[in-house]
Amino acid sequence: MTTKKQKYDSGCPVAFALDAFGDQWSLLIIRDMAVRGARTYGELLKGWEGISTNILAQRLKHLEEKGLVTKRKDPENWRSFVYELTQKGRDLGPVLAEIMLWSGKYNTAPHAMTGTVEKVRSDRTGFEARIRSGELP
Amino acid sequence: MTTKKQKYDSGCPVAFALDAFGDQWSLLIIRDMAVRGARTYGELLKGWEGISTNILAQRLKHLEEKGLVTKRKDPENWRSFVYELTQKGRDLGPVLAEIMLWSGKYNTAPHAMTGTVEKVRSDRTGFEARIRSGELP
């Protein structure tokens, strides 16, 4: 996970993608940056699923190495950093959209966020365009 | 991974999906069943990426628990089993398609399977329909 080398370098496009974000947390971090507008470590740590600080740090480093996320000094607070999706990261919008539509079909739990799925279903083009442009929600 | 309880039950559609297949191997197993027509444990073990037998067994069990895969006795060989995607598993076709298109854009390795990506790009509807219908490649 923490090296630049691919774990399984078969050339298959599914394997290539999973090497970049195929774990239980990376797409949740990308979601928080793409959809919820999280930009700092503290904001990412406060995601809904309770990621631990060591896993967050490890995954951010990996996503940086894979070119999906950039890290820079916060111009407004030089002791802090800002994390942003690269174009490569923002191009995962359509992947997020399909994943959300699939879950919308199969998650029957009473607390399932059906409103979020409905937003994607009713305006998928807009959802993807907002992520692609880096526009905050 | 091996329990039916969700790891993080936030209600978010991305989290719901990652709880079912968000690891380095599950989507490769699903790819082997959906695209390459693998149906037996032996065929799945011979995937391109060299999955180990204990990880394969663990992931198949998890995918069964999540309702994406069924396991039954092979009618032609009662000492063997056949694994098949359920409708819920086959409905991941569009997710696989978007992942492949993303990799097609960013995997610049000389051995990247560009032909596979091109097939999806040129006939995405057909690709998804074949997976959805359970038709073998």
Interface residues (C-beta under 8 A of the other chain):
Chain A: K7 Y8 D9 S10 G11 C12 P13 V14 A15 F16 A17 L18 D19 G22 D23 Q24 W25 L27 L28 R31 W48 E49 G50 G67 K88 D91 L92 P94 V95 L96 A97 E98 I99 M100 L101 W102 S103 G104 K105 Y106 N107 A109 H111 A112 M113 T116 V117
Chain B: K7 Y8 D9 S10 G11 C12 P13 V14 A15 F16 A17 L18 D19 G22 D23 Q24 W25 L27 L28 R31 W48 E49 G50 G67 K88 D91 L92 P94 V95 L96 A97 E98 I99 M100 L101 W102 S103 G104 K105 Y106 N107 A109 H111 A112 M113 T116 V117
